[in-house]
Amino acid sequence: MKVRLRTNKSALKRFKLKSNGQIKRRRANRNHILTKKSIDRKRRLRTPGALISAQDSRMIKRLLKVVS
């Protein structure tokens, strides 16, 4: 009986794979309790997703089942 490898769904929702192989993520602290955060801080959090370091990208690609 063959066992199918499944993608980690929580990782799939949090990370996006770019065409050049880098992984993009969304910044934290932007979901709720925004009234006490300064406008400058919220603007910085709004910037496009930060890139994942090379050390962490190997683990994330494994969760996403990307063959590398």
Secondary structure, 3 states (H helix, E strand, C coil): CCCCCCCCHHHHHHEEECCCCCEEECCCCCCCCCCCCCHHHHHHHHCCCCECCHHHHHHHHHHCCCCC
